[in-house]
Amino acid sequence: MNLLKETAGAKSVAIAGHIRPDGDCISSTLAVRAYLLNARPDLKVTVFTQDNPPTIFSYLEGYGDMNLTYSPKEKYDVFISLDASSPDRLGEALWFFDEADKTICVDHHETNPGFADVNEIDPDACSTCEVLYDTFDKEHINDAVAECLFSGIVHDSGVFQYSNMSKHSFNIVGELIGYDFDGPKIIRETFYEKSYVQNQILGRALLESILFMDGRCIVSMVDRKMMDFYNVLPKHLDGIVNQLKNTRGVEVAIFMYEMGTQRFKVSMRSNGLVNVAKIAMLFGGGGHDRAAGVEMNGTYYDIINALSREIAKQM
């Protein structure tokens, strides 16, 4: 797919990613915005995202221009969905998707069925930003576009350490670092650097984690009371599940936080033996074989018991 050809003739383009946007989601939406405007400065381009997008990505061009209110409700010629595995993951932006004359979906989740008019889905790619790179005409990739693409790849690959990084992924990174942006600073400030409060809640989550299934699984949970005590939001909990996964001997790490009464957001990570995407799909979620998520109802123990049964089938 060539994104410029697919949007040729359009006067307005709406862009959105999934709810609770992560690094690849924010970076891919802003990469498309910068790319389209670089190629067609006269084009009306709007990026929709929910309130409180992660401020660690405020250095990306277009961050301050994102529409956080999903208004006004107006029809766009083209809607581009990025990093969203299903329409419901678009949240309030789904209205604009439904009303658009043409819809495009670019993603790398293996659970994505291809729900748009035009779909570019590559489950072998490390990130949506990697997929985007292959749809872009290189003459219209400038420093701002490259910085966005690099940021997305960094975050969805765990700074190039996950198995989803291929030779092609590294080749793309090699091309991107030739542009004018500070890659090491991006890695340090957006991936590793945490606030004092984030380190506190991470420490609390690690302290109260539990090993089970003969030490091959680990789980930790943060409830609303704990989040209120430390004054943290869901976006401040990023990275906890990855730290749990680094525990020696662990095959599957589970981290959950309370969204409401007996409703939890569950993140799962695998070191390779277990396909957590298949488990997440059973409960209405999705993701990748080594990184997946789902929202589940029930008590903490109900959810762990349900997940444990499915994990055991793959052990």
C-alpha positions as CSV (number, residue, x, y, z in Angstrom):
1,M,0.0,0.0,0.0
2,N,1.1,3.5,-0.8
3,L,-0.4,6.0,1.7
4,L,-0.2,9.0,-0.6
5,K,-2.0,7.1,-3.4
6,E,-4.7,5.9,-1.1
7,T,-5.3,9.5,0.1
8,A,-5.0,11.2,-3.3
9,G,-7.9,13.5,-3.9
10,A,-8.9,13.8,-0.3
11,K,-9.2,17.2,1.2
12,S,-9.5,16.1,4.8
13,V,-8.0,13.2,6.7
14,A,-8.7,12.0,10.3
15,I,-6.2,9.9,12.2
16,A,-6.6,7.9,15.4
17,G,-5.1,5.1,17.3
18,H,-6.3,2.9,20.1
19,I,-7.6,3.9,23.5
20,R,-5.0,4.3,26.2
21,P,-2.4,5.1,23.6
22,D,1.2,3.7,24.1
23,G,4.4,4.8,22.4
24,D,3.8,3.1,19.1
25,C,0.2,4.4,18.9
26,I,1.1,8.0,19.6
27,S,4.2,7.9,17.4
28,S,2.4,6.3,14.4
29,T,-0.5,8.8,14.5
30,L,1.9,11.7,14.6
31,A,4.2,10.1,11.9
32,V,1.3,9.9,9.5
33,R,0.3,13.5,10.3
34,A,3.8,14.8,9.7
35,Y,4.2,12.7,6.5
36,L,1.0,13.8,4.9
37,L,1.5,17.5,5.7
38,N,5.1,17.3,4.4
39,A,3.8,15.8,1.1
40,R,0.6,17.9,0.9
41,P,0.8,21.1,3.1
42,D,-2.8,22.1,2.0
43,L,-4.4,18.9,3.4
44,K,-6.6,19.2,6.5
45,V,-5.2,16.5,8.9
46,T,-6.6,15.9,12.4
47,V,-5.2,13.5,14.9
48,F,-7.8,12.4,17.5
49,T,-6.7,10.9,20.9
50,Q,-8.1,10.7,24.4
51,D,-7.5,13.1,27.2
52,N,-4.1,13.0,28.8
53,P,-1.9,11.4,26.1
54,P,1.5,10.5,27.6
55,T,3.5,13.7,28.0
56,I,6.8,11.9,27.5
57,F,6.0,12.1,23.8
58,S,5.4,15.9,23.8
59,Y,8.7,16.4,21.8
60,L,7.1,14.8,18.7
61,E,5.9,17.3,16.1
62,G,2.1,17.7,16.2
63,Y,1.7,16.5,19.8
64,G,0.2,19.9,20.9
65,D,-2.2,20.0,18.0
66,M,-4.0,16.7,18.7
67,N,-7.7,16.9,19.2
68,L,-8.5,15.6,22.7
69,T,-12.3,16.4,22.6
70,Y,-13.4,14.5,19.5
71,S,-15.2,17.6,18.3
72,P,-16.6,19.1,16.2
73,K,-18.4,16.1,14.8
74,E,-17.7,16.5,11.1
75,K,-17.2,14.1,8.2
76,Y,-13.7,13.5,6.8
77,D,-12.8,12.2,3.4
78,V,-10.5,9.6,4.8
79,F,-10.0,8.0,8.2
80,I,-6.8,6.3,9.0
81,S,-6.8,3.8,11.9
82,L,-3.3,3.1,13.4
83,D,-2.2,0.4,15.9
84,A,-5.9,-0.5,16.7
85,S,-6.7,-4.2,16.4
86,S,-10.4,-3.7,16.1
87,P,-12.9,-0.9,15.6
88,D,-14.0,-0.8,19.2
89,R,-10.4,0.0,20.2
90,L,-10.8,3.4,18.5
91,G,-13.0,4.6,21.4
92,E,-14.8,7.9,20.6
93,A,-12.9,8.2,17.3
94,L,-15.1,5.4,16.0
95,W,-17.7,8.0,15.1
96,F,-15.4,9.6,12.6
97,F,-14.4,6.2,11.2
98,D,-18.0,5.3,10.5
99,E,-18.7,8.6,8.9
100,A,-15.7,8.8,6.6
101,D,-16.0,8.2,2.9
102,K,-12.9,5.9,2.9
103,T,-11.2,4.1,5.8
104,I,-7.6,2.8,6.0
105,C,-6.2,0.5,8.7
106,V,-2.5,0.1,9.3
107,D,-1.5,-2.3,12.1
108,H,0.8,-5.1,13.2
109,H,-1.5,-7.0,15.6
110,E,-2.1,-10.6,14.5
111,T,-5.6,-10.4,15.9
112,N,-6.6,-7.7,13.5
113,P,-9.2,-9.0,11.0
114,G,-8.8,-6.1,8.6
115,F,-11.8,-3.9,9.3
116,A,-11.3,-1.0,7.0
117,D,-11.8,-0.4,3.3
118,V,-8.0,-0.7,2.8
119,N,-5.9,-2.7,5.2
120,E,-2.1,-3.0,5.6
121,I,-1.5,-5.4,8.4
122,D,1.8,-7.1,9.0
123,P,1.9,-9.3,12.1
124,D,5.7,-9.9,11.6
125,A,6.5,-6.2,12.0
126,C,7.8,-5.1,15.3
127,S,5.5,-2.1,15.4
128,T,2.9,-0.1,13.4
129,C,5.7,2.4,12.8
130,E,7.7,-0.3,11.0
131,V,4.6,-1.0,8.8
132,L,4.2,2.7,8.1
133,Y,7.8,3.1,6.9
134,D,7.2,0.6,4.1
135,T,4.1,2.6,3.0
136,F,5.9,5.9,2.9
137,D,7.6,7.5,-0.1
138,K,11.1,8.1,1.2
139,E,11.3,11.6,-0.4
140,H,8.6,12.8,2.0
141,I,10.2,11.4,5.2
142,N,11.8,14.4,7.0
143,D,13.4,14.7,10.4
144,A,10.0,15.0,12.2
145,V,8.6,11.9,10.5
146,A,11.8,9.9,11.2
147,E,11.7,10.9,14.8
148,C,8.2,9.6,15.2
149,L,8.9,6.3,13.4
150,F,12.0,5.7,15.5
151,S,10.1,6.4,18.8
152,G,7.4,3.9,17.9
153,I,9.8,1.2,17.0
154,V,11.8,1.8,20.2
155,H,8.7,1.4,22.4
156,D,7.1,-1.6,20.8
157,S,10.3,-3.5,20.6
158,G,11.4,-2.8,24.2
159,V,14.4,-0.8,22.8
160,F,15.2,-3.5,20.2
161,Q,15.3,-6.4,22.6
162,Y,12.0,-8.2,21.8
163,S,11.9,-11.1,19.4
164,N,9.7,-9.0,17.1
165,M,12.8,-7.2,15.9
166,S,13.8,-8.7,12.5
167,K,16.6,-7.9,10.1
168,H,14.2,-5.6,8.3
169,S,13.4,-3.8,11.5
170,F,17.0,-3.1,12.2
171,N,17.6,-2.0,8.7
172,I,14.8,0.5,9.1
173,V,16.3,1.8,12.4
174,G,19.6,2.1,10.5
175,E,18.0,4.3,7.9
176,L,16.1,6.4,10.5
177,I,19.1,7.3,12.7
178,G,20.6,9.1,9.6
179,Y,18.0,11.9,10.2
180,D,18.5,14.7,12.6
181,F,17.1,13.8,16.0
182,D,18.6,12.6,19.3
183,G,17.9,8.8,19.4
184,P,19.8,8.1,22.7
185,K,17.9,10.9,24.4
186,I,14.6,9.5,23.2
187,I,15.4,6.1,24.6
188,R,16.6,7.5,27.9
189,E,13.8,9.9,28.6
190,T,10.8,8.0,27.2
191,F,11.6,4.4,28.0
192,Y,13.9,4.2,31.0
193,E,13.4,7.5,32.9
194,K,10.6,7.4,35.5
195,S,9.3,9.9,38.0
196,Y,9.8,9.3,41.7
197,V,6.2,8.4,42.1
198,Q,6.4,5.9,39.2
199,N,9.4,4.2,40.9
200,Q,7.4,4.1,44.1
201,I,4.4,2.3,42.6
202,L,6.8,0.0,40.6
203,G,8.5,-0.9,43.9
204,R,5.1,-1.5,45.6
205,A,4.0,-3.7,42.7
206,L,7.2,-5.8,42.8
207,L,7.1,-6.1,46.6
208,E,3.6,-7.5,46.5
209,S,4.0,-9.7,43.4
210,I,3.4,-13.4,43.7
211,L,5.0,-16.4,42.0
212,F,2.8,-19.3,41.1
213,M,2.8,-22.4,38.9
214,D,6.1,-23.5,40.4
215,G,7.7,-20.1,39.9
216,R,7.0,-20.1,36.2
217,C,4.4,-17.3,36.4
218,I,4.3,-14.1,38.3
219,V,1.4,-11.7,39.0
220,S,1.0,-8.3,40.6
221,M,-2.1,-6.1,41.0
222,V,-2.6,-2.4,41.8
223,D,-6.1,-1.4,43.1
224,R,-7.8,2.0,43.0
225,K,-6.9,2.6,46.6
226,M,-3.2,2.2,45.9
227,M,-3.4,4.3,42.8
228,D,-5.1,7.1,44.7
229,F,-2.6,6.9,47.5
230,Y,0.3,7.4,45.1
231,N,-1.7,9.7,42.9
232,V,-1.0,7.8,39.7
233,L,-2.9,7.3,36.5
234,P,-2.9,4.2,34.3
235,K,-0.3,5.8,32.1
236,H,2.1,5.9,35.0
237,L,2.0,2.1,35.3
238,D,3.7,1.4,32.0
239,G,6.7,-0.8,32.3
240,I,5.7,-2.7,35.5
241,V,4.7,-5.9,33.6
242,N,8.0,-5.8,31.7
243,Q,9.9,-5.6,34.9
244,L,7.9,-8.6,36.3
245,K,8.8,-10.6,33.1
246,N,12.5,-10.1,33.8
247,T,12.2,-12.3,36.9
248,R,14.5,-15.3,36.5
249,G,12.6,-18.5,35.8
250,V,9.4,-16.8,34.8
251,E,7.6,-17.7,31.6
252,V,4.5,-15.5,31.9
253,A,4.1,-12.2,33.8
254,I,0.7,-10.7,34.5
255,F,0.0,-7.2,35.8
256,M,-3.4,-5.8,36.4
257,Y,-4.9,-2.6,37.7
258,E,-8.4,-1.8,38.8
259,M,-10.5,0.2,36.4
260,G,-13.7,0.0,38.4
261,T,-15.6,-2.2,40.7
262,Q,-14.4,-5.8,39.9
263,R,-13.1,-4.7,36.5
264,F,-9.4,-4.9,35.7
265,K,-7.1,-4.0,32.8
266,V,-4.8,-7.0,32.4
267,S,-1.4,-7.0,30.7
268,M,0.5,-10.2,30.0
269,R,4.0,-10.8,28.8
270,S,5.6,-14.1,27.7
271,N,9.2,-15.1,27.4
272,G,8.3,-17.3,24.5
273,L,6.8,-20.6,25.7
274,V,3.2,-19.3,26.0
275,N,1.3,-17.4,23.4
276,V,-0.5,-14.8,25.5
277,A,-2.4,-13.3,22.5
278,K,-4.4,-16.5,22.2
279,I,-5.3,-16.3,25.9
280,A,-6.2,-12.7,25.7
281,M,-8.5,-13.4,22.7
282,L,-10.4,-16.0,24.6
283,F,-11.5,-13.2,27.0
284,G,-12.1,-10.5,24.4
285,G,-8.7,-9.0,24.2
286,G,-5.7,-9.3,21.8
287,G,-2.2,-8.4,21.1
288,H,1.0,-10.3,20.1
289,D,2.2,-13.8,21.0
290,R,4.6,-12.3,23.7
291,A,2.6,-9.2,24.7
292,A,-1.1,-9.0,25.0
293,G,-3.9,-7.3,27.0
294,V,-7.5,-7.6,27.9
295,E,-10.1,-6.1,30.2
296,M,-11.8,-8.6,32.5
297,N,-14.6,-8.6,35.1
298,G,-14.4,-10.4,38.4
299,T,-12.3,-10.4,41.5
300,Y,-8.6,-10.5,41.4
301,Y,-8.6,-14.2,42.3
302,D,-11.3,-15.0,39.7
303,I,-9.2,-13.5,37.0
304,I,-6.0,-15.2,38.0
305,N,-7.7,-18.6,38.2
306,A,-9.2,-18.1,34.7
307,L,-5.9,-17.0,33.2
308,S,-4.0,-19.8,35.0
309,R,-6.1,-22.5,33.5
310,E,-5.4,-21.3,30.0
311,I,-1.7,-20.7,30.7
312,A,-1.4,-24.3,32.0
313,K,-2.7,-25.7,28.7
314,Q,0.3,-24.2,26.9
315,M,3.0,-25.1,29.5
